Amino acid sequence: MRQSATSHLRRLANTKLKRKADGSQRRRGPSALRPSDLVRARYRYFGPTLAREKLLEWHQIAVSTETLLGTGCGR
C-alpha cells in the first residue's frame, strides 16, 4: 500500500476506537424507552404540544413538537 492510504486507514481506525470509547455509538438497551414509546403508552390522546410539555416536565426529555407528530399524538 501507499503511505497515504495506510495513514488514512489508521486515522479511520483511531476514529472508530474513539467513538466507541466515549459511548457516542452506544446502542440503547431493551429497557431504555424512546420518547415515541412513552407518548404511545402514556400520552396517546394528548396533542403533540401537550405531550411534549409532559415529556419535559415528568421525564426530562426534550423533543420538538414536529417529532411527536409522527408518533400518532392526538389520533
C-alpha positions in Angstrom: 0.0 0.0 0.0 1.0 3.5 -0.5 2.0 5.6 2.5 -1.1 7.9 2.3 -3.5 5.0 2.1 -2.0 3.4 5.1 -2.2 6.6 7.2 -5.8 7.1 6.1 -6.7 3.7 7.3 -5.0 4.3 10.6 -7.0 7.6 11.1 -10.2 5.8 10.3 -9.4 3.0 12.8 -8.5 5.6 15.5 -11.7 7.5 14.9 -13.8 4.3 15.3 -12.0 3.5 18.6 -12.5 6.9 20.0 -16.2 6.9 19.2 -16.7 3.5 20.9 -14.7 4.6 23.9 -16.7 7.8 24.6 -20.1 6.0 24.1 -21.3 8.1 21.2 -22.1 5.0 19.2 -23.7 3.2 22.1 -27.0 1.4 21.3 -30.0 1.6 23.5 -30.7 -1.3 25.8 -34.1 -3.0 25.8 -35.1 -1.2 29.0 -34.5 2.3 27.6 -37.7 3.8 26.4 -37.8 6.1 23.5 -39.9 9.2 23.5 -42.2 7.8 20.9 -42.8 4.7 23.1 -43.7 6.9 26.1 -46.0 9.0 24.0 -47.8 5.9 22.7 -48.1 4.4 26.2 -49.0 7.4 28.3 -49.9 10.4 26.2 -51.6 8.8 23.2 -54.7 11.1 23.3 -52.8 14.3 24.0 -52.0 16.7 21.3 -48.3 17.0 20.3 -47.8 20.2 22.2 -49.2 18.9 25.4 -47.4 15.6 25.1 -44.1 17.5 24.5 -44.7 19.5 27.7 -45.4 16.4 29.7 -42.3 14.6 28.4 -40.2 17.6 29.5 -42.0 18.0 32.9 -42.3 14.4 34.0 -39.5 12.6 32.1 -36.9 15.4 31.4 -37.0 14.5 27.7 -36.8 17.4 25.3 -38.2 16.8 21.8 -39.8 19.0 19.2 -43.5 19.1 18.5 -42.7 18.1 14.9 -41.0 14.9 16.2 -44.2 13.9 18.1 -46.4 14.4 15.1 -45.2 11.1 13.6 -46.0 9.2 16.8 -49.7 9.3 16.5 -50.4 12.0 19.1 -54.0 13.2 19.2 -55.4 10.4 17.0 
